[in-house]
Amino acid sequence: MVLEIQNLTKSFGRNPVLRNVSLTAETGMCVGVVGRNGAGKSTLFNLLTNILLPDSGQLVLDGQPLGETFPLAVKRRMGALVNQAYLVEQLTPEEYLQFVARIYDLPDAQARIESLLAHLLEDYPTVRHKRLGSFSTGMKQKVAIASCLLHRPELLILDEPFNGLDVFSGTSLLSLLNSYRPQALTFISSHNLAHIEQVATHLLVIDNSEVKYWGTLTDFMHGERAVLGDTLLQLIQPTATASTQDLSWLTTQR
């Protein structure tokens, strides 16, 4: 799979969110998408999944422009966790993935379902018959991630997949994503840059609605064993507006 993003531009009213975003990525790459809050990361993911339409520019998949409405065959090649995971909370995790399997026409998916849930839910034997409505935020997140992977997508888009996960669940998810990476083109965002460092092969930095860096993670780090957050701040900090607020009242002893 080769995905070309060609000059994608999106505004909401008079506010530009993305301007002329362009890149080419292919199977085996994991693209970490990073930037400040409101930089346009979620908007990019919504464009990639056809939830939003661009004002200009286009997406080209394997040489074919996707147009305003993605073909069903293209959507079947995608797995996405964007905005917020909406689950059918009256179902058990197993029943929900069986429902997803029917959507993707996977008649013999039971072994996949059980292996995914057992990997992501540490206490799966205990909770497998409980309804999703009784699950914690992190447990729901893990079921949503399982639903994205069930049909073995070629394009995997995960917006903040580590939200709500404890350190053990996060480690388990990182292991799963790293093992799956050679089979798919993955886009992933996370506020925890340590996660990006451990899973991404490439980095897309968006700031002030524009691409500030696109390339390999190694090149971004200049081949050094630096901390991603420090290198990122060196890139985008000059555009930040320094705070001029007097907050001495907050730290002055009573």
URTA-V359251 format. One line per field, one symbol per residue. psi: psi as a letter, one per 30 degrees, with the letter a starting at -180 (. if undefined). A space follows every 50 residues. Layout:
# URTA-V359251
psi: ???
This chain:
# URTA-V359251
psi: kkkkjjhkkkljbgjkekjhkklkllkfkjjkjlllkgfgeeeeeeefgg elklelllkkjhfkkfaejkleeeeffkkkjldkkjljfflleeeefeee eeeghifhgeeeeeeeeeeejehefeffglkffflleeeeeeeeeefffe gilfjkjjjhffkfkleeeeeeeeeeeeffefflkkkklkfjfeeeeffk flkjkkkhglkfkkaleeeeghglilkeeeeeeeefeffkjkkgkjgfff fkk.
